[in-house]
Amino acid sequence: MNVPGMNAVGRLGKTAIALIAVVAVVLVAVIVYFSYQQLAYKRYTAYFSTTNALYVGDPVKVLGVPVGKVTAIKARSGDVKVQFKVDDDVDVPKNVKAVIVAQNLVSGRFIQLNPAYDGGPKLGDGGDIPMSQTAVPVEWDQIKTQLTQLSETLGPNGTDPGLADRTLSTAAKNLNGNGADINASIHNLAAVLGTLSNNRGDLFATVRSLQALTNALSGSHEQLVQFNGRIASVSQVLADDTPELNGAMNNLSTALTDLKSFLGNNSGALDDTVDKLSNFTRILSDKNEQISGLLHSAPNQLQNFYNIYAPLQGALMGVFSLPNGGNLIDLICGSIAGADRPGQQGDAQKCVDRLGPMLTTMAVSYPPFVLNPIVGINGTPNDVTYQNNDVKRRAQQREALQNQGIDGRNAGVLPPQLSDLILPRGAR
C-alpha cells in the first residue's frame, strides 16, 4: 500500500543524502587540492618598484625554464608586493635576484630568478626578496620620453639651428680639404694594427712578462716598503745636510775647474807620458813569453838563493854533490847517449857493456875527499865585521850552541870504518 506522505519524505531524504555526499566530495577535493598545492610548491614574496604588464598566472623562470607562476600582485605605498610559487624540487639560493623580463613590447612578461642554485645557503619556503634584489625593465614610455628630450636638445629651436647642426657644420669645416690626410692616417693605422697582429706573440709575451714582474713586486711588498723607508731616510739625511752638500759641491766644482786648468796647461806632457806608457805596454806585450818565464822561475831562484845565503856570515853556503852519483852508469853512459847524434846510439851501448861491470859497484853522492871548498872555513871569527852589537851577540851565541851540539854528539864516538871519515860530520 503506497502512502503519498511517506513517499515524499523518502524522496526528500534521498535528495539530502545526495547533496551531503556531493558537498563532502567537493570538500575532500578542495582539501586534497590545497594539500597538493602546499606539498607540490614553495611560495616566495618579492617586492618591485613597478609591475607594469605583469599579471597573476605569468610564469616564473630559472635559466629560461618555467618553474612556477605568479599567484598574487598587490600595490602598496612605495612598492608592489608580488607573491609567486615554484616547484618543490627547485631550490632557490639565499641571495637570489628577481627580475621582470619583457621579451618585446607587446608580449607578456615573466619573473626571472637569477642565479640558479648550485650550492650554499638556500632561501626557505615563504622567504622574501627585498626590492634591493629586484629589477624591472625600462618602459617604452620612458624610452620615448628620453628620445623626445634628446631630439629637443639636439634639434633646432627657433632661429637656433641646434646642437646637432652646429656639430655637423664644425665637423664639415674641419674635415674639408683633409681627405688625403685622413686616408693616410687610416692606412697608417691599418699598418700599425697589421704589425701588432703579426707580432701578437711578442706582445702577449711582453704582457706575460709584465704580469710576472707585477707578481714578483706583489710578493716583495715588504722589501719594497723597507726600500722606500730607506730612501726616505736617505732623503731626510740629505735634506738635513743641505748646507754641507752645497759646500761639497762647490769644492768639487772648484776642484774640477783646477783639474781642467791643469790638463789644459800640461796637455803636451800628458801626451808624451801617454805615448811612453803606450810604448812600455807594447814592450811588455812583445816580451810576454820572457816575462812569463821569469815569473815562473823567479820564485824558485829566490828560494834557492835564500837557502844558500847566510846573512850573519855574508856568504853563500852549500854542499857540493854529484847528480845521479848513486848510479854512475846512468850518469856517464846517459851523458854519452845525450851527446850522440842520430844514428850513433851504439856508443852508449858500448859504454854500458864495457864500464857496466865496474861502475855497478861504485855509488857516491859526494866527492871522495874531505875538504869542501864551498862550506870550508874562509876566515876566523875575528875577521867578521858585525852590523851592531846585538847582531854580534846573537851570531856568537848561535855559533856557541852549534859547536856545543857538535861536540856533544861526537864525544867518545869513534867511526867504525874509514868511509865514515869521508862523509861530512861522520854521516850524521
MARNU-351196 format. One line per field, with one value per residue (C-alpha): residue in one letter; y, x, z; residue number from 1. Coordinates in steps of 0.1 Angstrom, whole numbers, m for minus. Layout:
<sites>
residu: a/...
v: Y/...
u: X/...
w: Z/...
num: NUM/...
</sites>
This chain:
<sites>
residu: m/n/v/p/g/m/n/a/v/g/r/l/g/k/t/a/i/a/l/i/a/v/v/a/v/v/l/v/a/v/i/v/y/f/s/y/q/q/l/a/y/k/r/y/t/a/y/f/s/t/t/n/a/l/y/v/g/d/p/v/k/v/l/g/v/p/v/g/k/v/t/a/i/k/a/r/s/g/d/v/k/v/q/f/k/v/d/d/d/v/d/v/p/k/n/v/k/a/v/i/v/a/q/n/l/v/s/g/r/f/i/q/l/n/p/a/y/d/g/g/p/k/l/g/d/g/g/d/i/p/m/s/q/t/a/v/p/v/e/w/d/q/i/k/t/q/l/t/q/l/s/e/t/l/g/p/n/g/t/d/p/g/l/a/d/r/t/l/s/t/a/a/k/n/l/n/g/n/g/a/d/i/n/a/s/i/h/n/l/a/a/v/l/g/t/l/s/n/n/r/g/d/l/f/a/t/v/r/s/l/q/a/l/t/n/a/l/s/g/s/h/e/q/l/v/q/f/n/g/r/i/a/s/v/s/q/v/l/a/d/d/t/p/e/l/n/g/a/m/n/n/l/s/t/a/l/t/d/l/k/s/f/l/g/n/n/s/g/a/l/d/d/t/v/d/k/l/s/n/f/t/r/i/l/s/d/k/n/e/q/i/s/g/l/l/h/s/a/p/n/q/l/q/n/f/y/n/i/y/a/p/l/q/g/a/l/m/g/v/f/s/l/p/n/g/g/n/l/i/d/l/i/c/g/s/i/a/g/a/d/r/p/g/q/q/g/d/a/q/k/c/v/d/r/l/g/p/m/l/t/t/m/a/v/s/y/p/p/f/v/l/n/p/i/v/g/i/n/g/t/p/n/d/v/t/y/q/n/n/d/v/k/r/r/a/q/q/r/e/a/l/q/n/q/g/i/d/g/r/n/a/g/v/l/p/p/q/l/s/d/l/i/l/p/r/g/a/r
v: 0/33/63/97/114/86/87/124/120/93/114/143/121/107/142/154/124/131/168/159/134/160/186/160/151/188/195/165/177/211/198/175/203/227/200/192/229/231/200/205/242/266/301/333/371/397/435/456/493/487/457/471/443/416/396/367/335/348/323/323/310/299/300/304/273/277/266/283/311/344/339/375/411/438/475/492/526/528/493/464/431/400/365/335/298/275/237/220/203/237/252/290/305/328/358/353/382/386/404/412/404/418/398/425/455/435/400/392/394/369/368/355/342/346/329/293/274/254/250/271/286/283/307/288/284/316/337/374/390/427/455/459/425/431/449/460/466/501/510/522/554/562/555/577/605/603/603/633/652/642/654/687/692/684/699/735/759/789/807/785/757/733/715/687/712/731/699/687/721/723/687/695/726/706/677/699/695/669/638/628/631/612/585/583/581/553/534/540/528/497/491/495/471/446/449/443/413/398/403/394/366/391/414/387/376/411/412/379/392/423/401/381/413/425/393/395/430/420/391/415/441/440/445/474/491/487/501/531/537/537/560/583/582/590/619/632/630/648/674/679/682/706/733/707/692/727/733/699/706/740/724/698/725/743/711/703/738/734/700/714/742/716/694/724/736/702/686/682/665/642/633/624/604/585/578/565/544/530/521/505/484/474/462/442/427/418/403/384/350/361/378/346/325/349/349/312/306/336/323/291/310/334/305/287/319/323/287/291/326/331/368/366/355/374/343/316/282/248/212/201/169/148/145/109/98/69/53/61/40/64/94/85/64/86/117/99/90/126/138/113/124/105/71/68/53/24/44/44/7/1/22/1/m32/m22/0/m15/m44/m19/10/m11/m15/23/48/82/111/134/139/114/140/155/192/211/245/258/253/253/279/310/332/334/349/379/386/391/427/429/454/462/447/429/411/402/388/367/354/344/328/307/297/285/265/248/240/226/204/190/183/167/143/134/130/94/82/66/60/23/24/46/56/74/98/108/118/152/152/114/107/125
u: 0/15/12/18/33/58/70/76/96/117/124/135/158/175/180/195/218/229/235/256/276/283/293/316/332/337/352/375/386/393/412/432/438/451/471/487/494/511/532/540/551/572/560/580/573/593/590/593/591/566/549/536/522/528/497/487/495/525/554/584/616/651/676/646/628/594/594/564/537/527/500/492/501/493/502/514/528/563/564/545/542/543/537/547/552/579/581/590/621/636/660/665/697/695/710/686/676/642/640/608/618/600/608/594/570/537/542/536/563/577/599/634/652/690/713/704/712/744/752/753/726/690/660/634/598/579/611/611/632/637/635/673/675/648/648/622/626/628/593/587/571/604/624/601/604/642/642/619/642/673/656/647/682/699/672/666/650/636/665/690/699/705/734/734/736/764/784/780/789/820/830/824/847/874/873/871/904/918/906/941/955/926/931/969/961/937/963/989/965/958/996/1001/973/988/1022/1006/987/1019/1038/1010/1031/1058/1031/1015/1049/1056/1022/1030/1064/1048/1024/1053/1070/1038/1035/1072/1067/1035/1054/1081/1058/1076/1110/1097/1082/1116/1134/1110/1116/1154/1151/1130/1157/1184/1164/1159/1196/1204/1178/1193/1228/1219/1245/1273/1263/1263/1298/1310/1295/1312/1345/1340/1333/1365/1385/1371/1380/1415/1418/1406/1432/1459/1450/1450/1484/1500/1484/1518/1534/1504/1505/1542/1536/1507/1529/1557/1532/1519/1555/1560/1528/1538/1572/1555/1533/1562/1582/1552/1568/1601/1581/1560/1592/1608/1577/1576/1613/1620/1603/1623/1655/1649/1641/1673/1693/1676/1685/1723/1728/1739/1733/1753/1784/1776/1785/1769/1768/1760/1771/1788/1771/1772/1738/1729/1761/1742/1741/1773/1761/1732/1755/1783/1765/1735/1756/1772/1737/1726/1756/1752/1739/1710/1722/1751/1733/1758/1783/1760/1755/1793/1797/1772/1788/1824/1820/1789/1806/1829/1806/1778/1800/1805/1780/1789/1767/1796/1831/1856/1876/1870/1878/1847/1858/1822/1815/1850/1863/1874/1880/1883/1857/1879/1877/1839/1825/1791/1764/1760/1765/1731/1739/1773/1758/1732/1758/1783/1756/1744/1779/1785/1753/1763/1798/1783/1759/1786/1810/1782/1772/1808/1821/1835/1823/1848/1840/1835/1852/1871/1842/1826/1855/1849/1812/1806/1804/1807/1774/1753
w: 0/m11/12/m5/25/31/m5/m3/29/13/m18/4/24/m7/m21/12/13/m23/m15/15/m5/m32/m6/11/m23/m31/4/0/m34/m21/8/m15/m39/m13/4/m30/m36/m2/m8/m45/m44/m25/m20/m20/m20/m40/m38/m71/m78/m106/m122/m155/m177/m151/m142/m119/m137/m155/m154/m131/m148/m139/m168/m191/m179/m163/m127/m112/m115/m101/m75/m63/m70/m45/m49/m17/m8/m23/m38/m53/m34/m58/m45/m66/m62/m77/m79/m47/m62/m73/m48/m47/m34/m4/m24/m54/m75/m91/m125/m145/m181/m212/m243/m266/m264/m269/m254/m217/m191/m166/m135/m139/m108/m110/m103/m104/m72/m73/m37/m5/17/4/6/27/18/25/22/10/m18/m9/m35/m34/m51/m77/m111/m136/m174/m189/m201/m236/m223/m205/m237/m257/m232/m233/m271/m271/m247/m268/m300/m284/m271/m305/m328/m339/m316/m334/m351/m333/m358/m329/m314/m340/m369/m352/m346/m381/m395/m374/m384/m421/m418/m400/m425/m456/m476/m452/m470/m482/m446/m432/m458/m450/m412/m418/m439/m412/m385/m406/m410/m372/m365/m390/m373/m339/m353/m369/m336/m312/m298/m287/m275/m254/m241/m230/m212/m195/m185/m171/m152/m138/m128/m111/m93/m82/m70/m52/m35/m25/m9/24/8/m13/18/35/4/3/40/35/5/27/54/29/15/50/58/25/34/68/54/26/36/38/4/m11/3/m10/m45/m46/m36/m62/m88/m78/m80/m115/m126/m113/m130/m162/m160/m151/m180/m204/m192/m192/m223/m240/m211/m207/m243/m240/m209/m225/m256/m233/m214/m247/m257/m223/m226/m262/m249/m222/m247/m270/m241/m227/m231/m214/m186/m181/m179/m154/m132/m134/m124/m102/m71/m72/m78/m50/m27/m37/m31/3/13/4/17/53/63/95/77/45/24/2/18/3/m2/m34/m48/m79/m96/m102/m83/m69/m104/m123/m153/m159/m152/m176/m203/m202/m209/m239/m252/m248/m268/m296/m330/m346/m359/m334/m304/m304/m283/m252/m255/m257/m226/m207/m219/m210/m180/m165/m146/m129/m123/m107/m76/m72/m58/m44/m36/m25/m38/m24/m4/29/20/8/m6/m6/31/44/68/48/78/116/139/143/106/107/110/125/119/156/190/190/158/171/203/185/160/187/208/178/169/205/205/172/185/217/199/175/204/224/196/187/222/227/194/170/134/128/94/71/49/78/78/42/48/63/101/103/83/110
num: 1/2/3/4/5/6/7/8/9/10/11/12/13/14/15/16/17/18/19/20/21/22/23/24/25/26/27/28/29/30/31/32/33/34/35/36/37/38/39/40/41/42/43/44/45/46/47/48/49/50/51/52/53/54/55/56/57/58/59/60/61/62/63/64/65/66/67/68/69/70/71/72/73/74/75/76/77/78/79/80/81/82/83/84/85/86/87/88/89/90/91/92/93/94/95/96/97/98/99/100/101/102/103/104/105/106/107/108/109/110/111/112/113/114/115/116/117/118/119/120/121/122/123/124/125/126/127/128/129/130/131/132/133/134/135/136/137/138/139/140/141/142/143/144/145/146/147/148/149/150/151/152/153/154/155/156/157/158/159/160/161/162/163/164/165/166/167/168/169/170/171/172/173/174/175/176/177/178/179/180/181/182/183/184/185/186/187/188/189/190/191/192/193/194/195/196/197/198/199/200/201/202/203/204/205/206/207/208/209/210/211/212/213/214/215/216/217/218/219/220/221/222/223/224/225/226/227/228/229/230/231/232/233/234/235/236/237/238/239/240/241/242/243/244/245/246/247/248/249/250/251/252/253/254/255/256/257/258/259/260/261/262/263/264/265/266/267/268/269/270/271/272/273/274/275/276/277/278/279/280/281/282/283/284/285/286/287/288/289/290/291/292/293/294/295/296/297/298/299/300/301/302/303/304/305/306/307/308/309/310/311/312/313/314/315/316/317/318/319/320/321/322/323/324/325/326/327/328/329/330/331/332/333/334/335/336/337/338/339/340/341/342/343/344/345/346/347/348/349/350/351/352/353/354/355/356/357/358/359/360/361/362/363/364/365/366/367/368/369/370/371/372/373/374/375/376/377/378/379/380/381/382/383/384/385/386/387/388/389/390/391/392/393/394/395/396/397/398/399/400/401/402/403/404/405/406/407/408/409/410/411/412/413/414/415/416/417/418/419/420/421/422/423/424/425/426/427/428
</sites>
